[in-house]
């Protein structure tokens, strides 16, 4: 967490450096620094483990109300830290500088506290996460987002059966109308082809009635 407390010159987001730790792979975290003043502010990033991290830019000047993105790269490591716990720390220093000061023009003592120089400091801790835990977290969110109560699932299944039954009823009614029409035509004709067509429609009516009976028997009780 940030120990900067009452920082007035800059804001830092986020307040910790979080790296996804994998053996033999680099990882990075970005920091956004915002100048909260109407003055030019210079910053410098320090770490307790300079050989493990690559910081760019590690020094810079932010114009009034402007911001800057700092990328911190964790170099590839050959072994896991105990319990995935990291004791590394980062220190972000900031101070007001004259207008239009170029970063290459900053004096070497810019960030040294002395009489008449106000240097603010913000401490940032380092957090390591494993790819497995990140994947598990995303799966857990997805599961919770899709999880539904048994009552809701049962109601959905019942509604689906009702919709299928209603559709079958409508189709059966349509077939019944066609059958009635065929009966009327049969009374006027005795063509063999017509008799075959009539038999087919009768068979379809029988199939639909059987389907409706099965739906009625398989529908869950609503009592």
Secondary structure, 3 states (H helix, E strand, C coil): CCCCCCCCCEEEECCEEEEEECECCCEEEEEEEEECCCCEEEEEEEECCCCCEEEECCEEEECCCCEEEEEEEECCECCCCHHHCCCCEEEEEEEEECCCCCHHHCCCCCCCCECCECCEEEEEEEEEEEHHHHHHHHHHHHHHHHCCCHHHHHHHHHHHHHHHHHHHHHHHHHHHHHHHHHHHHHHHCCCHHHHHHHHHHHHHHHHHHHHHHHHHHHCCCCC
